[in-house]
């Protein structure tokens, strides 16, 4: 029974992320980047901008470019490190965090029903 719910949630996940975040099935690495950042924020941690782009599963250059695009699109926010101006942190925008909460709530409903 639990395995069937997990399978159902995995099948529904692309539809839910497309509906809530506008990500289609071909944007798996973007979903993984948002999910990674969401999990980091749930643990009250911060992610350094450069490291985040490396975690995309793409080449570092492509990950960096996509991270910049996600900042420009308003999905992410880039915050300067007040102690070291050469570094910056990345976090979900309030809008994206709210959408990620909806995705997680939808998946929880499928898993816990």
LOVO-466641 format. One record per residue: x, y, z of N, C-alpha, C, O, CB in turn. Coordinates in pm, whole numbers, padded with zeros to 5 digits, always signed. Glycine has a CB too. Example, Ala and Ser with C-alpha at 12.3 -4.5 7.8 and 13.67 -1.06 7.14 Angstrom:
% residues 2
+01319-00569+00780+01230-00450+00780+01320-00330+00780+01424-00332+00846+01131-00447+00905 +01285-00225+00708+01367-00106+00714+01290+00003+00787+01341+00114+00804+01408-00060+00572 
This chain:
% residues 113
+00082-00120+00000+00000+00000+00000+00087+00127+00000+00061+00220-00077-00093+00000+00121 +00190+00130+00087+00277+00247+00093+00354+00263-00038+00372+00375-00086+00376+00236+00211 +00398+00152-00096+00472+00159-00223+00384+00213-00334+00430+00289-00420+00527+00022-00261 +00259+00176-00334+00167+00227-00436+00150+00378-00421+00146+00451-00521+00029+00156-00427 +00140+00426-00297+00127+00571-00276+00254+00644-00320+00246+00751-00380+00099+00601-00127 +00370+00586-00290+00497+00646-00334+00503+00652-00486+00539+00755-00543+00617+00567-00278 +00466+00543-00552+00465+00541-00699+00369+00646-00753+00402+00717-00848+00425+00403-00752 +00252+00657-00693+00153+00755-00737+00208+00897-00720+00191+00981-00809+00022+00739-00659 +00274+00924-00608+00332+01057-00585+00441+01086-00686+00450+01198-00737+00388+01068-00441 +00524+00987-00717+00630+01007-00816+00573+01032-00956+00627+01111-01032+00724+00886-00819 +00465+00965-00988+00400+00986-01117+00337+01125-01124+00343+01192-01228+00292+00879-01143 +00278+01169-01015+00209+01298-01012+00304+01417-00998+00270+01529-01036+00110+01301-00899 +00424+01393-00945+00517+01503-00917+00542+01593-01037+00537+01715-01020+00648+01447-00870 +00568+01541-01158+00589+01633-01270+00468+01721-01299+00483+01838-01334+00626+01556-01394 +00349+01666-01287+00226+01747-01310+00210+01855-01204+00171+01968-01234+00101+01656-01311 +00242+01819-01081+00230+01916-00971+00333+02027-00988+00299+02145-00972+00248+01846-00835 +00456+01993-01019+00559+02097-01035+00532+02183-01157+00564+02302-01158+00698+02034-01046 +00473+02124-01260+00438+02205-01378+00326+02303-01343+00331+02420-01381+00395+02115-01496 +00226+02254-01270+00113+02339-01233+00156+02451-01138+00119+02566-01159+00003+02256-01169 +00233+02418-01036+00268+02516-00932+00387+02604-00968+00388+02722-00935+00297+02444-00805 +00486+02547-01037+00611+02620-01062+00633+02655-01209+00725+02731-01241+00726+02540-01013 +00552+02599-01297+00571+02625-01439+00687+02548-01498+00734+02581-01607+00592+02770-01462 +00734+02445-01429+00845+02364-01479+00790+02244-01554+00704+02172-01502+00938+02317-01362 +00838+02223-01675+00792+02106-01750+00885+01987-01725+00984+02000-01654+00785+02137-01900 +00852+01876-01782+00926+01751-01758+01072+01759-01800+01155+01684-01750+00859+01638-01833 +01104+01849-01889+01241+01861-01940+01328+01952-01853+01446+01972-01882+01239+01913-02081 +01270+02006-01749+01344+02095-01660+01376+02024-01528+01366+02083-01421+01263+02224-01633 +01414+01897-01538+01445+01817-01420+01555+01880-01336+01545+01883-01213+01484+01677-01461 +01662+01928-01400+01772+01984-01321+01727+02110-01246+01773+02133-01135+01892+02017-01412 +01639+02190-01306+01588+02308-01236+01506+02266-01114+01516+02326-01007+01502+02395-01331 +01424+02162-01131+01345+02110-01019+01439+02062-00908+01415+02089-00790+01252+01995-01066 +01544+01991-00945+01637+01941-00845+01708+02056-00774+01736+02047-00654+01740+01847-00910 +01739+02164-00846+01803+02280-00785+01708+02345-00684+01749+02378-00573+01845+02382-00894 +01581+02363-00722+01483+02422-00632+01460+02332-00511+01451+02379-00397+01350+02449-00705 +01451+02202-00535+01429+02107-00427+01548+02108-00329+01529+02105-00208+01408+01966-00483 +01668+02112-00382+01788+02118-00300+01787+02243-00213+01815+02236-00093+01914+02115-00388 +01755+02355-00272+01753+02481-00198+01639+02482-00095+01657+02534+00015+01738+02598-00294 +01525+02426-00131+01412+02417-00038+01452+02335+00084+01423+02373+00198+01288+02353-00109 +01519+02223+00062+01562+02138+00172+01666+02209+00259+01661+02199+00382+01620+02007+00117 +01758+02281+00197+01859+02357+00272+01791+02460+00360+01828+02477+00477+01959+02425+00176 +01691+02530+00307+01621+02631+00385+01541+02568+00499+01527+02628+00605+01528+02713+00295 +01489+02448+00479+01416+02379+00585+01509+02347+00702+01463+02331+00815+01351+02251+00531 +01637+02336+00675+01736+02306+00778+01804+02433+00830+01904+02425+00901+01840+02210+00723 +01749+02551+00795+01804+02680+00837+01951+02696+00799+02032+02747+00877+01789+02697+00987 +01983+02653+00680+02119+02668+00629+02116+02767+00513+02009+02802+00463+02178+02531+00584 +02233+02812+00472+02245+02901+00358+02326+02832+00250+02409+02746+00280+02309+03036+00398 +02302+02869+00126+02376+02811+00014+02454+02921-00055+02400+03027-00089+02279+02741-00086 +02580+02896-00075+02665+02990-00146+02632+02981-00295+02616+02871-00349+02817+02962-00120 +02622+03094-00360+02579+03101-00499+02657+03007-00590+02597+02931-00666+02591+03243-00549 +02788+03012-00584+02872+02928-00673+02850+02779-00647+02841+02700-00741+03020+02963-00654 +02843+02742-00520+02823+02601-00486+02688+02552-00537+02675+02440-00586+02834+02580-00334 +02587+02636-00523+02453+02599-00568+02452+02566-00717+02391+02467-00759+02355+02711-00539 +02519+02647-00796+02521+02622-00941+02594+02492-00973+02564+02427-01073+02586+02739-01015 +02689+02454-00890+02760+02327-00911+02671+02207-00882+02692+02099-00938+02885+02321-00823 +02571+02223-00796+02485+02113-00755+02372+02086-00855+02285+02003-00827+02426+02142-00620 +02371+02152-00967+02259+02142-01061+02255+02011-01137+02152+01976-01195+02264+02256-01158 +02365+01937-01139+02370+01816-01219+02412+01845-01362+02424+01753-01443+02236+01746-01217 +02433+01970-01393+02480+02013-01524+02625+02057-01510+02681+02054-01400+02392+02129-01582 +02684+02096-01620+02819+02151-01610+02813+02275-01522+02707+02338-01510+02878+02184-01752 +02925+02310-01462+02927+02427-01374+02884+02553-01448+02811+02636-01393+03067+02445-01315 +02929+02568-01571+02893+02686-01650+02744+02691-01676+02681+02796-01659+02969+02688-01783 +02686+02579-01718+02542+02574-01746+02462+02594-01618+02362+02666-01618+02505+02439-01811 +02505+02531-01508+02438+02548-01381+02441+02692-01335+02341+02744-01285+02500+02460-01275 +02555+02757-01351+02567+02897-01314+02475+02984-01400+02405+03071-01348+02714+02944-01329 +02475+02959-01530+02390+03037-01621+02242+03019-01586+02166+03115-01584+02416+02996-01767 +02202+02894-01559+02062+02868-01525+02027+02931-01391+01915+02979-01373+02035+02717-01522 +02120+02930-01296+02094+02995-01168+02071+03144-01187+01980+03201-01128+02211+02971-01071 +02154+03208-01269+02136+03351-01299+02000+03375-01364+01931+03471-01330+02250+03402-01390 +01961+03288-01457+01830+03301-01522+01717+03287-01420+01618+03359-01427+01814+03195-01633 +01732+03195-01326+01630+03176-01224+01621+03297-01131+01513+03331-01083+01659+03051-01143 +01734+03364-01106+01733+03489-01030+01660+03596-01112+01574+03666-01060+01878+03536-00994 +01695+03608-01240+01631+03707-01327+01481+03682-01342+01403+03776-01356+01697+03706-01465 +01441+03554-01339+01298+03519-01352+01221+03535-01221+01099+03518-01218+01285+03376-01401 +01292+03566-01113+01226+03586-00984+01204+03458-00904+01138+03461-00800+01096+03652-01007 +01258+03346-00951+01244+03221-00876+01336+03219-00754+01302+03163-00650+01273+03101-00967 +01452+03280-00769+01553+03283-00664+01594+03426-00633+01571+03517-00713+01676+03201-00705 +01653+03445-00517+01710+03574-00479+01858+03555-00449+01898+03455-00390+01635+03635-00355 +01935+03651-00490+02079+03650-00464+02107+03759-00361+02070+03875-00381+02163+03671-00595 +02174+03721-00252+02200+03813-00142+02349+03820-00119+02416+03718-00104+02126+03768-00013 +02402+03941-00115+02545+03960-00089+02579+03921+00054+02502+03947+00146+02587+04106-00116 +02694+03858+00071+02743+03823+00203+02794+03951+00267+02888+04012+00215+02856+03712+00196 +02735+03995+00378+02779+04122+00438+02921+04117+00491+02985+04221+00507+02685+04160+00550 +02973+03997+00519+03109+03984+00572+03214+03972+00464+03331+04000+00486+03117+03864+00663 +03171+03929+00345+03266+03908+00236+03195+03942+00105+03121+03859+00052+03320+03760+00234 +03216+04060+00053+03147+04109-00067+03175+04026-00192+03104+04039-00292+03186+04253-00093 +03278+03942-00188+03308+03857-00304+03212+03740-00314+03198+03678-00419+03451+03807-00297 +03146+03709-00202+03053+03596-00199+02910+03645-00198+02881+03758-00157+03080+03507-00077 +02822+03560-00242+02679+03588-00227+02608+03456-00199+02657+03348-00231+02621+03658-00355 +02491+03469-00139+02408+03355-00107+02288+03352-00200+02249+03454-00259+02363+03359+00041 +02231+03236-00212+02113+03220-00297+02002+03161-00210+02027+03076-00125+02144+03128-00421 +01879+03207-00233+01765+03150-00161+01643+03158-00250+01641+03230-00350+01740+03224-00026 +01542+03084-00213+01416+03088-00286+01351+03224-00265+01359+03281-00156+01321+02973-00242 +01287+03276-00368+01207+03397-00348+01085+03358-00265+01049+03240-00257+01165+03462-00487 +01022+03455-00204+00902+03427-00124+00794+03359-00209+00727+03266-00163+00845+03558-00062 +00779+03404-00332+00680+03347-00423+00712+03201-00453+00623+03116-00451+00674+03427-00555 +00838+03171-00480+00878+03034-00510+00864+02946-00388+00820+02831-00398+01021+03029-00563 +00901+02998-00271+00888+02920-00148+00741+02883-00124+00712+02770-00086+00944+02999-00028 +00651+02976-00146+00508+02947-00129+00462+02840-00229+00382+02753-00194+00424+03076-00149 +00512+02846-00351+00477+02744-00450+00537+02609-00414+00473+02505-00433+00524+02787-00589 +00659+02609-00363+00722+02484-00320+00644+02423-00203+00629+02301-00195+00870+02508-00279 +00594+02508-00114+00511+02459-00004+00387+02389-00059+00347+02284-00009+00470+02574+00090 +00326+02446-00163+00209+02384-00225+00244+02250-00289+00168+02153-00278+00148+02477-00329 +00359+02244-00355+00404+02118-00415+00420+02013-00305+00371+01901-00319+00538+02137-00492 +00488+02049-00197+00511+01954-00087+00380+01912-00022+00363+01795+00014+00605+02015+00018 +00288+02005-00005+00158+01972+00052+00082+01875-00038+00019+01781+00010+00075+02099+00075 +00088+01898-00168+00022+01808-00264+00083+01670-00259+00011+01570-00259+00030+01864-00407 +00214+01662-00255+00282+01531-00248+00253+01463-00115+00233+01341-00112+00434+01548-00267 +00250+01538-00006+00218+01480+00124+00077+01422+00125+00054+01316+00182+00232+01585+00235 -00016+01491+00062-00152+01442+00053-00156+01308-00019-00226+01216+00023-00242+01543-00017 -00082+01298-00129-00077+01172-00203-00011+01060-00122-00056+00945-00126-00002+01191-00334 +00093+01094-00049+00167+00993+00027+00096+00949+00155+00105+00834+00196+00303+01046+00061 +00026+01042+00217-00034+01014+00348-00182+00983+00342-00245+00958+00445-00012+01130+00439 -00238+00983+00222-00384+00957+00208-00419+00816+00244-00536+00777+00238-00432+00987+00066 
